[in-house]
């Protein structure tokens, strides 16, 4: 299995996950938070096109995650996977798309990939995050979540790779020019993880298999990559150089689990 980001942040999110078995290859797009044209352009950086995808999965209905998902699903005849609450929120339940409804903790098979959605606290209708499995490796994804839960710790323990939200530095958010209501939303239990909160989740996990750690969904106004590396490195007992930070414009290139 390998994975790469098309971009990560409040202006758009999309992650490609690929698994191969014998002569077949499965590729799915987790979130599609850009215009159709931009998704195609960013896929091109990975030498892919829309026709190389087998499915689109959506975590929740916010525009930086759903973006052009319905448009691309119709255009390329791709199945769309999401919770029923998300489907209702984005109109997928009434759209001319191949909709597959996901339920928390019920694993779905998409060709060579096993996909396990799990529920998280976030200010959306029925948000899900995901663990991807190919029979050998586990990739955990956790973005757009307000706080840790025991279930999150259970689900993400034992992963070989982890894409973990580290949205903001608490002091930078407090000192920002954001309205107090927005600060409260971002920092609340159904908002986004601070660097310290993300590090605490990381510390709670069983990490003996962890090979790749990615900090994701960074605020461009209220965070810095070096602060994420410092927070995660403190848990790992390193200087953070081994921590990958996803960016809004470039995401990150392929990371392999073999």
C-alpha positions in Angstrom: 0.0 0.0 0.0 1.0 3.6 -0.6 -0.6 7.0 -0.2 -0.1 10.6 -1.2 -1.9 13.9 -0.5 -3.2 16.3 -3.1 -3.4 19.0 -0.5 -4.3 19.4 3.1 -5.8 22.4 4.9 -8.9 24.6 5.2 -8.8 25.4 1.5 -9.1 21.8 0.4 -8.2 18.2 1.3 -7.7 15.0 -0.8 -5.7 11.8 -0.1 -5.0 9.1 -2.6 -4.7 5.5 -1.2 -3.4 2.7 -3.5 -3.1 -1.0 -2.9 -1.9 -3.7 -5.3 -2.5 -7.4 -5.3 -1.0 -9.5 -8.1 -2.0 -7.9 -11.3 -4.7 -5.6 -9.9 -4.4 -2.1 -8.4 -7.0 -0.3 -6.4 -7.0 3.5 -5.9 -9.4 5.5 -3.9 -9.6 9.2 -3.2 -10.4 10.1 0.4 -12.1 13.5 0.3 -12.3 15.7 -2.8 -12.1 19.3 -1.5 -11.0 21.1 -4.6 -12.7 22.0 -7.9 -12.8 19.2 -10.5 -10.2 20.9 -12.6 -7.9 21.3 -9.6 -8.3 17.7 -8.6 -7.3 16.6 -12.0 -4.3 18.9 -12.1 -3.1 17.7 -8.7 -3.7 14.0 -9.6 -1.4 14.7 -12.6 1.4 15.5 -10.3 1.2 11.8 -9.2 0.9 10.7 -12.8 -2.7 9.8 -12.3 -6.0 10.9 -13.8 -9.6 10.6 -12.7 -10.0 7.4 -14.7 -7.3 5.7 -12.5 -9.6 5.9 -9.4 -11.9 3.2 -8.3 -13.9 5.2 -5.7 -14.3 8.5 -3.8 -14.8 8.4 0.0 -16.0 11.5 1.9 -15.4 12.1 5.6 -18.1 14.8 6.0 -19.9 17.6 4.3 -17.7 20.6 4.8 -16.7 22.2 1.5 -13.0 21.7 2.0 -13.7 17.9 2.0 -16.6 17.3 -0.4 -15.7 19.9 -3.0 -16.3 18.5 -6.5 -17.0 14.9 -5.3 -20.5 14.6 -6.8 -19.4 16.2 -10.1 -16.4 13.9 -10.5 -18.4 10.8 -9.4 -21.0 11.5 -12.1 -18.4 12.4 -14.8 -16.2 9.3 -14.2 -19.0 6.9 -13.0 -17.2 6.4 -9.7 -18.9 5.0 -6.6 -19.2 7.5 -3.7 -18.8 6.2 -0.1 -20.0 8.3 2.9 -22.2 8.2 5.9 -26.0 8.6 5.5 -25.8 11.9 7.4 -23.1 13.2 5.0 -25.1 12.0 2.0 -28.2 13.9 3.2 -26.1 17.0 3.9 -24.5 17.2 0.4 -27.5 16.0 -1.5 -25.9 12.7 -2.6 -29.0 10.8 -1.5 -31.0 12.5 -4.3 -28.2 12.9 -6.8 -27.6 10.7 -9.9 -24.6 9.0 -8.3 -23.6 5.5 -7.3 -24.0 6.1 -3.5 -22.7 3.6 -1.0 -23.6 4.3 2.6 -21.0 3.6 5.3 -21.6 2.9 9.0 -19.1 3.4 11.8 -17.0 0.4 12.5 -18.4 -1.7 9.7 -15.6 -2.5 7.2 -16.3 -2.2 3.5 -14.4 -3.9 0.7 -13.3 -1.8 -2.2 -11.5 -4.3 -4.5 -8.0 -4.8 -2.8 -8.7 -2.4 0.0 -10.6 -3.0 3.3 -11.9 0.3 4.5 -13.0 0.7 8.1 -14.9 4.0 8.9 -15.1 5.1 12.5 -17.0 7.9 14.2 -15.4 11.1 15.6 -16.6 14.3 17.3 -16.7 17.1 14.8 -19.3 19.8 13.9 -20.9 17.9 11.0 -23.9 15.7 10.5 -22.3 12.3 10.7 -18.6 12.6 10.3 -16.3 9.6 9.7 -12.6 9.0 9.6 -10.9 5.9 8.2 -8.5 3.1 8.5 -7.3 1.4 5.3 -6.0 -2.2 5.2 -4.6 -4.3 2.4 -3.9 -7.5 4.3 -0.4 -6.5 5.2 -0.5 -2.9 6.4 -2.8 -0.4 8.1 -3.1 3.3 7.3 -5.0 5.4 9.8 -6.4 8.8 9.0 -7.7 11.3 11.6 -8.5 14.8 10.6 -11.3 17.2 11.5 -11.8 16.1 15.0 -12.3 18.1 18.2 -11.0 15.8 20.9 -9.6 12.4 21.7 -11.9 9.5 22.6 -11.1 6.0 23.9 -12.5 4.6 20.6 -10.0 6.7 18.5 -7.1 5.3 20.6 -8.3 1.7 20.0 -8.9 2.1 16.3 -5.6 3.9 15.5 -3.3 1.7 17.7 -1.1 -0.7 15.7 -1.1 1.3 12.4 1.8 1.3 10.1 1.2 4.8 9.0 -0.9 7.7 10.4 -2.2 10.9 8.9 -3.0 13.0 12.0 -4.6 16.4 12.2 -2.5 19.0 13.9 -4.5 22.1 13.1 -3.4 24.9 15.3 -1.0 26.2 18.0 -3.1 27.2 21.0 -1.3 30.4 21.6 -1.3 31.5 18.0 -5.0 30.8 17.7 -5.7 32.8 20.9 -3.7 35.8 19.6 -5.2 35.7 16.1 -7.7 38.2 14.7 -10.3 35.5 14.4 -13.7 36.4 16.0 -14.1 34.9 19.4 -16.9 32.6 18.1 -14.6 31.1 15.5 -11.8 30.6 18.0 -14.3 28.8 20.3 -15.5 26.6 17.4 -11.9 25.7 16.3 -10.7 25.0 19.8 -13.9 23.3 21.0 -14.6 19.6 21.5 -16.2 19.4 18.0 -13.6 21.6 16.2 -10.0 20.8 15.4 -7.0 19.4 17.2 -4.3 21.6 18.5 -0.7 20.5 18.3 -0.7 19.5 21.9 -4.0 17.6 21.6 -2.7 15.7 18.6 0.5 14.9 20.4 -1.6 13.5 23.3 -3.5 11.2 20.9 -0.2 10.1 19.4 1.1 9.3 22.9 -1.9 7.2 23.7 -1.4 4.9 20.7 0.4 1.6 20.5 3.1 2.6 17.9 5.4 -0.4 17.6 4.5 -0.7 13.8 4.4 3.0 13.0 6.7 3.8 10.1 5.2 7.0 8.6 3.7 9.9 10.6 2.1 12.9 8.8 0.9 16.1 10.4 -2.2 17.2 8.5 -4.8 20.0 8.1 -2.5 22.7 9.4 -3.9 26.2 9.7 -1.9 28.6 7.5 -2.7 31.4 10.0 -2.4 29.7 13.3 0.3 27.0 13.0 3.8 26.4 11.8 5.3 23.1 10.5 8.2 23.3 13.0 5.7 23.5 15.9 4.0 20.3 14.6 7.4 18.5 14.3 8.3 19.7 17.8 5.1 18.4 19.3 5.2 15.0 17.6 8.9 14.6 18.0 8.5 15.1 21.7 6.3 12.0 21.8 8.5 10.0 19.5 11.7 11.0 21.3 13.2 12.6 18.2 13.8 16.1 16.9 10.8 15.7 14.6 12.9 15.4 11.4 11.1 12.1 10.6 7.7 13.8 10.8 6.1 14.7 7.5 4.0 17.8 7.3 1.3 17.9 4.6 0.9 21.3 3.0 -2.1 23.1 1.4 -0.5 23.5 -2.0 1.7 20.4 -2.4 0.2 17.9 0.1 2.9 15.2 0.2 4.4 12.7 -2.3 3.9 9.0 -2.2 4.7 7.2 1.0 5.0 3.4 0.7 4.2 0.6 3.1 5.7 -2.6 1.9 
